[in-house]
Amino acid sequence: MFILLLYWIFGGSRFYAYLEKFREATLEDINNTIKHLDIIPFTSHNSAQLLINGQKTYQAMLQAIEEAQGYVLLQFYIIHNDHVGETFRKLLTRKMQQGVRVYFLYDEIGSHRLSYSYIRELRRAGAQVSSFNGHKGLRKYLHIKFRNRRKILVVDSLKAFVGGLNLGREYLGEDENLGFWRDTHIMLEGQSVQTTQAAFVKDWFWSVGEVPRLNWSVREAEHKVSQNIMVLHTGPADEKQVCSLFYCAQINHARKRLWIATPYFVPDMEIIQALKNAALRGVDVRLSLPEKYDHYYIYLASYAYYKELQGYNIKIYRYTRGFCHQKVVLVDDVLAGVGTVNLDNRSIYLNFEVAAYVADKGFAAEVENILKEDMHNSYLEELDIIDAKPFWFCAASRLFYLFSPVL
C-alpha cells in the first residue's frame, strides 16, 4: 500500500487525462524539429519587448489591463493576496465594472496560500475563476504531482505576456531572505498573441470544461519591426516529450554560443550529454545560476552534476546580487527564449510550461546584453569546487540527486 502511495505521488510522467479531454471534445534545423513535434511553428509580423524585473513587468501588465476593452486572460502558478495581488484584483474589478470579461486561472499547489476571500471577491465582481485542477472529489488528487507553472496574461488578443514572474511582493525584491529579485518577462504583440491565447484556452477547458468567447482574428504588430516568434507550451499531456526534445534540439543546433539562465539546475542525462557535446564542438556554453536559493535541496542537488561537467570547458556563473529566477536561453546570435521552463526534470517532464522563442538578431542582442550584465554581477565557479566541499555537503548533494526526477 505504501509503495502504491509513493507511485501515486512521484511515479509516472504523463498526464493522459488532460489529452483525452481534448480528444473527446472533437532557422532550418529548428524548424525541422518543430515539424516532427507537431507544435505551432514560428509566426511572423510580431514584436517582442523584454521586461526586466518586477517593477517594469508589473507596470506593463497593469497598463495593458487598464487598456482592455473586451477581456483579460490571467494565469499564474503563484498568486499572493499581498499588495501586488491586491493591486491586480482591484484593477480587474474596476475593469469588470466597465464590461470587461475576466478569466482567472491559478495552480492550487503553487497558490495554496491564496485566501478564499480573494477568490470570492473576484467572483462577486464577475470574474470566472478556477484552479487548474478545479475538479471535486478524488479526481482532484489523481494528478497531484503535475503542476501548471505557466505565467500568462492576454489582453483583447492584442498583447500577451509570458516569463518568470508570478504575482507577489517577493518579485519586487521585498522578500526579507532573498532580497533583490532578478527576473525576466516578455511582452508580445502580433500573431504570437493568438498562440499564447491558445495555451490558456487549453488549460481553461481542462479545468472548466468550457471554451471562452475570444477574439481569434490575426493582428499584426503595430511596430515597424517584424519578428518571427514561436510560443511553445509544453506539458505531460504532450504525445511526444516536446519540452525535452526541443530543449535538446536547441543545444544540438548551437554553433557558436549557448547561454542558459535558470534558477534550478537538475537536468536529466540527455541534456547533460547534449551540453557536453556542444562544448566539444567548440560552442561557448555558459550556465547562469543563482548563488542565493529559495529551495536548498535543489541547490544541493545541482552540485551533483559538477563531476559530469568537469573537463568540458562549460562555464557556470553564480549570480550574487540577489536571487536570479529568470529562465532565458540564447542560441548563437539569432534565437532567444524567455519563459517558465527551468533546467530541471520537473519542469521538463512533469509541469505545464510556456516559453516564447524569438528568431531575431536584434532581440538576441538585447538578451545578450542583459545576460552579460548578469554575469558581471556573478562569479565564475570552478567545477572542481565540489572536491573541496565537506563530506556532509557531497553526501546531501548525492542524496537529493536521487530525487532529481521529481525535484
Residue pairs with C-beta under 8 A, 6 or more apart in sequence:
8 142
8 144
9 144
9 145
10 145
10 405
10 406
12 145
13 236
13 349
13 350
13 405
14 236
14 237
15 143
15 146
15 235
15 236
15 237
16 237
17 142
17 143
17 237
18 206
18 235
18 236
18 237
19 237
19 238
19 239
21 205
21 206
22 202
22 205
22 206
25 205
27 42
27 253
27 334
27 335
27 359
29 249
29 253
30 249
30 250
30 253
30 335
30 359
31 41
31 42
33 245
33 246
33 249
34 41
34 42
34 230
34 246
35 41
37 240
37 242
37 245
37 246
38 239
38 240
39 230
39 232
39 242
39 246
40 195
40 198
40 230
40 231
40 232
41 230
42 228
42 229
42 230
42 357
42 359
43 190
43 191
43 192
43 195
43 228
43 229
43 230
44 190
44 191
44 226
44 227
44 228
45 190
45 191
45 220
45 221
45 226
46 188
46 189
46 190
46 191
46 192
46 221
46 226
46 227
46 228
46 229
46 358
47 188
47 189
47 190
47 221
47 222
47 223
47 225
47 226
47 227
48 186
48 187
48 188
48 189
48 192
48 227
48 229
48 356
48 358
48 360
48 363
49 60
49 186
49 187
50 184
50 185
50 186
50 338
50 363
50 366
50 367
50 370
51 57
51 60
51 161
51 163
51 184
51 185
51 186
51 187
52 183
52 184
52 370
53 171
53 173
53 181
53 182
53 183
53 184
54 165
54 171
54 172
54 173
54 181
54 183
55 172
57 161
57 163
57 165
57 171
57 183
57 185
58 84
58 87
58 165
58 171
58 172
60 161
60 185
60 187
61 88
61 153
61 161
62 87
62 88
62 91
64 153
64 155
64 159
64 161
64 187
65 72
65 88
65 91
65 92
65 95
65 153
65 155
66 91
66 95
67 155
67 156
68 95
68 100
68 155
68 156
69 100
69 156
70 100
70 101
70 156
70 157
70 215
71 100
71 101
71 102
71 103
71 155
71 156
71 212
71 214
71 215
72 92
72 95
72 100
72 101
72 102
72 103
72 153
72 154
72 155
72 156
73 103
73 105
73 152
73 153
73 154
73 155
73 197
73 200
73 204
73 212
73 214
74 88
74 92
74 102
74 103
74 104
74 105
74 152
74 153
75 104
75 105
75 106
75 148
75 150
75 151
75 152
75 153
75 200
75 203
76 106
76 107
76 110
76 111
76 150
76 151
76 152
76 166
76 167
77 106
77 107
77 110
77 111
77 147
77 148
77 149
77 150
77 151
77 166
77 340
78 107
78 110
78 111
78 166
78 167
78 168
79 85
79 106
79 111
79 114
79 118
79 166
79 167
79 168
80 111
80 113
80 114
80 166
80 167
80 168
80 169
81 89
81 114
81 115
81 117
81 118
82 168
82 169
83 169
84 167
84 168
84 169
84 171
84 172
85 114
85 118
85 167
85 168
88 167
89 118
89 121
89 122
92 102
92 104
92 122
92 125
92 127
93 121
93 122
93 125
95 102
96 102
96 125
96 126
96 127
97 125
101 126
101 128
101 212
101 213
102 122
102 125
102 126
102 127
102 128
103 127
103 128
103 200
103 204
103 212
104 122
104 127
104 128
104 129
104 130
105 129
105 130
105 131
105 132
105 148
105 200
105 203
105 204
105 207
106 114
106 129
106 130
106 131
106 132
107 131
107 132
107 147
107 148
107 149
108 131
108 132
108 133
108 134
109 144
109 147
110 147
110 148
110 149
110 166
111 131
119 129
122 129
123 129
128 208
128 212
130 204
130 207
130 208
131 207
132 148
132 203
132 206
132 207
132 352
133 140
133 143
133 144
133 207
134 140
134 207
134 208
145 350
145 406
146 235
146 236
146 350
146 351
146 352
147 346
147 350
147 351
147 352
148 203
148 235
148 351
148 352
149 340
149 347
149 351
149 352
149 353
150 162
150 199
150 200
150 203
150 233
150 340
150 352
150 353
150 354
151 161
151 162
151 163
151 164
151 165
151 166
151 185
151 340
151 354
152 160
152 161
152 162
152 196
152 199
152 200
152 354
153 159
153 160
153 161
154 160
154 161
154 193
154 196
154 197
154 200
156 215
157 193
157 194
157 197
157 214
157 215
157 216
157 217
157 219
158 189
158 193
158 219
159 187
159 188
159 189
159 193
160 187
160 188
160 189
160 192
160 193
160 196
160 197
160 231
161 185
161 186
161 187
161 188
162 185
162 186
162 188
162 196
162 231
162 338
162 339
162 340
162 354
162 355
162 356
163 183
163 184
163 185
163 186
163 326
163 327
163 338
163 339
163 340
164 183
164 184
164 185
164 325
164 326
164 327
164 338
164 339
164 340
165 171
165 183
165 185
165 325
169 175
170 178
170 181
171 181
171 183
171 325
172 181
173 179
173 180
173 181
173 322
175 181
175 323
178 292
178 294
178 322
178 323
179 292
179 322
179 323
180 321
180 322
180 323
181 322
181 323
181 325
182 290
182 319
182 321
182 322
182 323
182 324
182 325
182 326
182 374
183 324
183 325
183 326
184 261
184 326
184 327
184 328
184 338
184 370
185 338
186 338
186 339
186 356
186 358
188 196
188 229
188 231
188 356
189 219
189 221
189 222
189 223
190 219
190 220
190 221
190 226
190 227
190 229
191 218
191 219
191 220
191 229
192 229
192 230
192 231
192 356
193 219
194 216
194 218
195 230
195 231
196 231
196 354
196 356
197 214
197 216
198 233
199 231
199 233
199 354
201 211
201 212
201 214
202 233
203 352
204 210
204 211
204 212
205 211
220 226
221 227
225 360
225 362
227 358
227 359
227 360
227 362
227 363
228 358
228 359
228 360
229 356
229 357
229 358
229 359
230 356
230 357
230 359
231 354
231 355
231 356
231 357
232 242
232 243
232 246
232 339
232 354
232 355
232 356
232 357
233 352
233 353
233 354
234 242
234 243
234 246
234 341
234 352
234 353
234 354
235 243
235 351
235 352
235 353
236 349
236 350
236 351
236 352
237 352
241 348
241 349
243 341
243 347
243 348
243 349
243 353
244 268
244 270
244 271
244 348
244 349
247 271
247 341
247 343
247 348
248 270
248 271
248 274
250 258
250 329
250 331
250 335
250 337
251 258
251 271
251 274
251 275
251 277
251 278
252 274
252 277
252 278
253 331
254 278
254 281
254 283
254 285
254 331
254 332
255 281
255 283
255 332
256 283
256 284
256 332
256 333
257 283
257 284
257 330
257 331
257 332
257 333
258 275
258 278
258 283
258 284
258 285
258 286
258 329
258 330
258 331
258 332
259 284
259 286
259 288
259 328
259 329
259 330
259 368
259 371
260 286
260 287
260 288
260 328
260 329
260 330
260 343
261 287
261 288
261 324
261 326
261 327
261 328
261 329
261 371
261 374
262 287
262 288
262 289
262 326
262 327
262 342
262 343
262 344
263 289
263 290
263 294
263 323
263 324
263 325
263 326
263 327
263 342
264 295
264 298
264 302
264 342
264 343
264 344
264 347
264 407
265 287
265 289
265 302
265 305
265 343
265 344
266 298
266 301
266 302
266 305
266 343
266 344
266 345
266 346
266 401
266 404
266 407
267 305
267 343
267 344
267 345
267 348
268 345
268 348
268 349
268 404
268 405
271 343
271 348
272 305
272 308
272 309
275 285
275 309
275 312
275 314
276 308
276 309
276 312
276 314
278 285
279 285
279 312
279 313
279 314
280 312
285 312
285 313
285 314
285 315
286 314
286 315
286 316
286 317
286 375
287 314
287 315
287 316
287 317
287 343
288 317
288 319
288 324
288 371
288 374
288 375
288 378
289 302
289 316
289 317
289 318
289 319
289 324
290 318
290 319
290 323
290 324
290 325
291 318
291 319
291 320
291 378
291 379
292 319
292 322
292 323
293 299
293 323
294 323
294 325
297 400
297 403
297 407
298 344
298 400
298 407
300 393
300 396
300 397
300 400
301 397
301 400
301 401
301 403
301 404
301 407
302 397
303 386
303 389
303 393
303 394
303 397
304 397
304 398
304 400
304 401
304 404
305 401
306 383
306 384
306 385
306 386
307 383
307 386
309 316
309 383
310 383
310 384
314 383
315 380
316 380
316 381
316 383
317 374
317 375
317 378
317 379
317 380
317 381
318 378
318 379
318 381
319 374
319 377
319 378
320 377
320 378
320 379
321 377
324 374
326 338
326 374
327 338
327 339
327 340
327 341
327 342
327 355
328 336
328 337
328 338
328 367
328 370
328 371
329 335
329 336
329 337
329 357
330 336
330 337
330 364
330 367
330 368
330 371
332 364
333 361
333 364
333 365
333 368
334 359
334 360
334 361
334 364
335 357
335 358
335 359
335 364
336 357
336 358
336 360
336 363
336 364
336 366
336 367
337 355
337 356
337 357
337 358
338 355
338 356
338 358
338 367
339 353
339 354
339 355
339 356
340 347
340 351
340 353
340 354
340 355
341 347
341 348
341 353
341 355
342 348
344 404
344 407
345 404
345 405
345 406
345 407
346 405
346 406
346 407
347 353
349 405
350 406
358 364
386 394
386 397
389 397
400 407
